[in-house]
Amino acid sequence: MNSVLASLALGTLLALSAAGPLRAQAPENWPQVKCERWRSAYDEALKRFGRKGLGQEFITGNEAFIASGCQNPPDVCPRSAEELNFANVMVMAGMNAGVSSTFMPYACRKS
């Protein structure tokens, strides 16, 4: 799985570099830019890894986060090994895209 993670991270970096370099100063619409980058990484991850092992709740939570303009609080909890791998890939892609760790939609709360 490490080579797959590296492949996705590299693919994300290449896609982002085509969009222009990351700036030291965030653009005025930075929340929108971050969400667009997150959506692109999410779409790419689904294309590369597929949905096998990803539960409907996990998919719905990720898509709700994106639909909210990436403003929903973190509440997507990866439960299966595939969901955890997918979330790890997304966190790596997000960090490579310049979004902070507090941006991510992933959190598992105790009942």
Residue pairs with C-beta under 8 A, 6 or more apart in sequence:
1 85
4 48
4 49
4 89
5 88
5 89
5 92
7 48
8 41
8 44
8 45
8 48
8 89
8 92
8 93
9 89
9 92
9 93
9 96
11 44
11 48
12 40
12 41
12 44
12 92
12 93
12 96
12 97
13 96
15 40
15 44
16 22
16 37
16 96
16 97
16 98
19 37
22 98
26 33
27 33
31 69
31 70
31 71
32 69
34 70
34 97
34 98
34 99
34 103
35 66
35 69
35 70
37 94
37 97
37 98
37 99
38 66
38 70
38 90
38 94
38 97
38 99
38 103
39 66
39 70
41 90
41 93
41 94
41 97
42 62
42 66
42 90
44 93
45 86
45 89
45 90
45 93
49 82
49 85
49 86
49 89
51 59
52 82
53 80
53 81
53 82
53 83
54 80
54 82
54 83
54 86
55 79
55 80
55 83
58 76
58 77
58 78
58 79
58 80
58 83
58 86
61 75
61 76
61 77
61 105
62 76
62 105
64 72
65 72
65 76
65 105
70 103
70 105
72 105
73 107
74 104
74 105
74 106
74 107
75 105
75 107
75 109
76 87
76 105
76 106
76 107
77 106
77 107
77 108
77 109
78 84
78 86
78 87
78 106
78 108
87 106
90 104
90 106
91 101
91 104
91 106
94 103
94 104
95 101
